[in-house]
């Protein structure tokens, strides 16, 4: 592991280091690389995607563990929840735009 990605989000330059990647569990865990973009320590986030057996859908979970000043915990948790929701909406938009239509016509020789 250890791959680093660089993201520009809302004018913030965010670098993240990959800590774990599992194709079997469809999950990845990462941490901030360098100075975090929020006043937190020990930040680790995990994204996991689980197929839904009823339909062509998936269930996406995204959570983070971190330390911060106790007085700011609710504020920072709310900020991350909002960011995760926006990122998931962005991901959804990208996936819908990339969806390949299923072939419904038969091929006659």
C-alpha positions in Angstrom: 0.0 0.0 0.0 1.1 3.6 0.5 -0.1 5.0 -2.8 -0.8 8.8 -2.4 -3.6 10.6 -4.2 -3.9 14.3 -4.5 -7.4 15.9 -4.5 -8.5 19.5 -4.9 -11.8 19.9 -3.1 -13.5 23.2 -2.4 -10.2 25.0 -2.9 -8.4 22.7 -0.5 -5.5 20.6 -1.6 -5.9 17.2 0.1 -3.3 14.4 0.0 -4.4 11.0 1.1 -2.3 7.8 1.6 -3.9 4.4 0.9 -3.6 2.1 4.0 -5.6 -0.9 2.9 -7.3 -2.0 -0.3 -9.5 -5.1 -0.7 -11.1 -6.2 -3.9 -12.9 -9.0 -2.0 -14.4 -6.7 0.5 -14.7 -3.9 -2.0 -13.2 -1.5 0.5 -10.4 1.0 0.9 -8.9 2.7 4.0 -6.9 5.9 3.8 -5.4 8.6 6.0 -4.3 12.2 5.4 -0.8 12.5 4.1 0.9 15.6 5.5 -1.1 18.3 7.2 -4.8 17.4 7.4 -7.3 19.8 5.9 -9.3 19.8 9.1 -8.1 20.2 12.7 -8.0 16.5 13.4 -5.4 13.9 14.4 -5.2 10.2 13.6 -7.7 10.5 10.8 -8.5 7.3 9.0 -11.5 6.8 6.6 -12.9 3.7 5.1 -15.1 3.4 2.0 -16.9 0.1 1.4 -19.3 -0.9 -1.3 -21.6 -3.9 -0.9 -23.7 -5.3 -3.8 -27.5 -5.3 -3.2 -28.9 -8.6 -4.4 -32.3 -7.2 -5.3 -31.6 -5.1 -8.4 -28.6 -3.5 -10.0 -27.6 -1.4 -7.0 -24.9 -1.1 -4.3 -24.9 0.0 -0.7 -22.1 2.4 0.0 -20.7 3.0 3.5 -18.1 5.7 4.3 -16.9 6.4 7.8 -14.0 8.0 9.5 -12.2 7.7 12.9 -10.3 10.7 14.2 -9.2 12.6 17.3 -9.9 16.3 17.9 -10.7 18.8 20.6 -13.8 17.5 22.4 -15.6 20.8 21.9 -15.3 20.6 18.1 -16.2 16.9 17.7 -19.9 17.5 16.7 -18.9 20.3 14.3 -16.2 18.2 12.6 -18.4 15.1 12.5 -21.1 17.2 10.8 -18.6 18.6 8.3 -17.3 15.2 7.4 -20.9 13.8 7.0 -21.7 16.7 4.7 -18.5 16.1 2.6 -19.1 12.4 2.4 -22.7 13.0 1.2 -21.5 15.4 -1.4 -18.7 13.0 -2.6 -21.2 10.2 -2.8 -23.6 12.3 -4.9 -20.7 13.2 -7.1 -19.7 9.5 -7.4 -23.3 8.6 -8.2 -23.4 11.3 -10.9 -20.2 10.0 -12.5 -21.4 6.4 -12.4 -24.8 7.2 -13.9 -23.0 9.1 -16.7 -20.8 6.1 -17.4 -23.5 3.5 -17.4 -23.3 1.3 -20.5 -26.8 0.5 -21.9 -27.7 -3.2 -21.9 -28.3 -4.7 -25.3 -32.0 -5.4 -25.8 -32.0 -6.1 -29.5 -31.2 -9.6 -30.8 -28.6 -10.2 -33.5 -29.8 -11.9 -36.7 -27.3 -13.6 -38.9 
